[in-house]
């Protein structure tokens, strides 16, 4: 474990997804403890995207931005909202110089699959249709997210390909949740890792899927054909149950002819970038922003 991260482990909460309501409260308190970021140099606006039902978004618009990312927060499909994601959305907008459209998608178990990916896909379509008023180039729209949100982003990319939806320039996938089967070495062995471990991730999939059999639009690792997808950046944490499914997905994208940058961060655990004082966390956040900037500028 990275020494700077290890020092925080006794203070870092462990997610308990058996009680989603309580865990949402704890997650919100954890996010609220993060210092408020400086939004100087960007406009921040809440908006409702027309859909069935309407979807709440928070738009972060740096001055002179040309591209945008439809950004999906983490939280195991059951936690998180626009407020908990606010510090990270600001940092991503600042580091990338891109418009960040943070999505307040519906949460499980009250709203199981396909509610969350439907909300995300509705926002993607809306962003493409309203590119002019958003001040962006419709050909420079990416999808991305953390954890469960990154898995949703990968699912949106699959759906957009299959339904000939809006063109997606790039996928920014940070520690994505991609495979409900939990059969990889890391998924089977990381049972006591900080924040998220095998039991908690398995619980999140149960909440998300409910009684619905998993499909590629729920668990992208189940997709048999990954060709024709947008270029991707995939980041993994060494001590994360998702690690091996993420690496496998990145390799499968490469084998399908998709350009991929894969970064395995040594000494980190799932969600450890929340420990902002750690040098490795600062590098992770900076790299996400720089990668998105480069992808939308090329």
N, C-alpha and C positions, 0 to 999 in steps of 0.2 A: 504494500500500500504506500502511496505517496506520503511522506512524513507530514507534510502540511495538512493533508486531508485526514490522516490517521488521528491527529490531535483533536479533531472535531467529532470523531465518531461517537464518543460517549454522550455528546450533546445533540447529536443528529437523531431526529425522531424516526421510528420505524412505522411504516404505513401498516394499518390494520384495516383491510377492506371488508371485513365481515360486517362492519357497521358503517355504511357509506355516509350517513348524515353526520356522524361524529367525526369521521375522517375528513370530510369536507371542511368542517369547522377548524380542525387542527391544521389542515393544509392552508387555509386562508390566514390563520394566525402566523404560520411560518412565513408565508409570502409577505405579510404586512411588516414583519421584522426586518425585511430587506430595505436598506436605505432608499428613499425615493430618488429616482433618477432625474437628472436635469433634462427638461424637454426644450431648452432654448435651441432655436434653429429648426424647429419642426412644428407643424400644426397637428393637433390631436383632436379627433372628432368622433363621437359616437353616432352610429347610424343603424337603421333597421333595413335589412335587405328583404325585399318582397319575396316570399316563398310560401310554402304550406307546411308548417307555420312560418312566419317571418323569422329571420335570423339576425341576432344582434352582432354587430361588428364594431371594432374600434380601429380607426384608421390613423396611422402615423405617417405624416407626409413631410419628409425633409425637403428643404428648399432645393430646387433644381433636380429633383428625382425624376428618372425616366422609366424605370422598371418597378415592378411590384411583386410581393410574395403574399400568397394566401397562407396565413400562418395559423397553425393548430396547436393549442397548448397540450401539455402533458397532464397526467393525473390518472392513469389506469382506466380511462374511459368513464370514470365515476367521479373524479374530482377536478377542480380547476374552473376558472372563468376568466372573463376579461380583466378583472382586477388582479387576480393572482398572477396573470401573465404580463401585466403592465411593465414591471421592471425589465423583463427580458425583451419585450417588444420594442421598448425605447432603445435599448442597447443595440438590438439588431438593426433598427432603422438608422441609428447614428453610425454604426460601423459599416453598413452596407451602402448607405446613401440611397436606399430604396424605400418605396412606400410599403409599409407593413400593414396588411389587412388582417387583424387578429380576430378570430372567429369564436363567438360564444355558442358553440354547438351544444345540442341537447345531450344530457348525461344519462348513462345507465345507473342502476337497473330500471329506473322509471321509464326511460326511453332507450330500449335496447336497439341493436342493429336492426334496420339500417338507418336509424335516425341521425346519428352523428355524420356518417359519410354523405347522406342526403343533404344535410345542412352545408357541409363543406363544398359539395359539388354545386349547390345553388349559388354560393358565394363566388366560386370560380366563374360561373356563367355570368353572374352580375358584373364582376370586375371586368371581364372581357367586353361586355356590352356597354359599359360606362367608362371605358378607358379614357375617352376625351375629357369628361368632367373630372375624372380622377387625376388628370394631368400626366398620364403614363402612355407608353407605347403598348398597344394590345399584343404585340409580338414579343414583349418582354415581361411575361407573367410567369412566376415560379410558384411551386407549392412546397411547403415545408412544415416542420414541427419538431417537437421533442417527444420521445417516448411513444405513448399511445397516439399522440398527435402526429408524430412522424409516420406511424403505421397508417393513420387516416390519410395522410398526404400521399403515401404510396398507393393506397386504394383509389384515391381520386385520379391519380395518373393513369391507372389501369382502366378506370371507367371512361375517362376522357378519350383514351386510345380506342376503346371498344365501341364507343357511341359517336365517334367522330366529333367530339366536343371541342371546346376552345383549345388551341395549341398551347402546350405548356413548355416553357423554355428550359426548366431545370427542376430537379427534386433535391431539396436540402433536408436530409434525413438524419436526425441526431438521436442515436440510441433507439431506433424504431422498434415497436412491438409488431411483429409480422407473422408469428406462427402460434396458433392456439394449442398445438399438439405438445409443445414443451418436451421434445424428445432429444434435444441436442445435449452435448456433454455439459455445457455451461448451465443449461436449464435444469439438468438433473442434479448437478453438484453444488450450485450456489444456493444453499438453503438457509444460510445465516448472514448473508451480505447486508450492509447497511441500506436503509431506506426501502429498497425493494428486493425481495428474494423470491424463490420459486413459489412458495405458498401464496404470497401476495399477488404475484403476476397471474397465477392460475385462477385466483379468486376474481381478478379483474376480467379475465376472459369469460368466466361463468356469468358475471353480471352483464357483460356486453352482449354475449351471444344469446342468453336466455335459452329458450327451447329451439332456436333456429340453428340448423346445421351450418357449420362454417363454410363460407365460400371465399373465393379470391378477393372479393370486394370487402370482406370482413377481415380475412387473414391473407395478405398478399403473398405470403410464402407458398400458399396452395396453388397459385397460378402456374399453369404448365407452360405458358408461352410468355416470355418477358421481352420479346422483340418489339421494336417500334416505340419503346418508352423513352421519355426525355433523359438526357444526361443526369447523373446523380452524384451527390456527395453523401457518403455514408460514414458516420462516426460511431464508434463503439467504445464502451468502457471495459477495462480488463476484468473487473469483478462485477459483472452484470449478467443476470440470467439470459438476457437477450443477445449477448455477445456473439455466440456462434451462429444463431439464425441470421443475424445481420451480416456477418462475414460471408455466409453461404449465399445470401440474397445478392450481395454485391458481386460475388464471383459469377453467379448465374446471369446477372445483368451483363457482365463482361462477355460471357460466353454467348449471349444473345445479340451481341454487337452493339451494346449500349456503352457509351463512355462513362467511366466511373472513377471517382477519387475515393479511396478507402483509407480512413485514419483510425487506427486502434490506439487509444490513449492509455499508456501504461500507468499502473498504480491508481486508477480511478475507479469509482463505483457509480452505479446508476443514479443520476441526479446530482453528482458531487460538484458540478459546476455552480451550484447554488452557494458554495463556499467561496465567495468572491475574493477573499484575501489570499487564496492559494494561487501560486504562480501558474500551475497547470490549468486552473479554471480560467484565468485571464487569457491564456493562450487559446483555450478552446473557444471562448466567446469571440475573441478577435478573429480567429480563423473562420468561424461561421459567417461573420460579417464580410470578411475579405473574399471568401469563396462566393458568396451571393453577389457581391459587387462585381466580381470578375465575370461571373456567369451571365449577368444581365447586361454587361457592357460589351461583351464580345459580339 
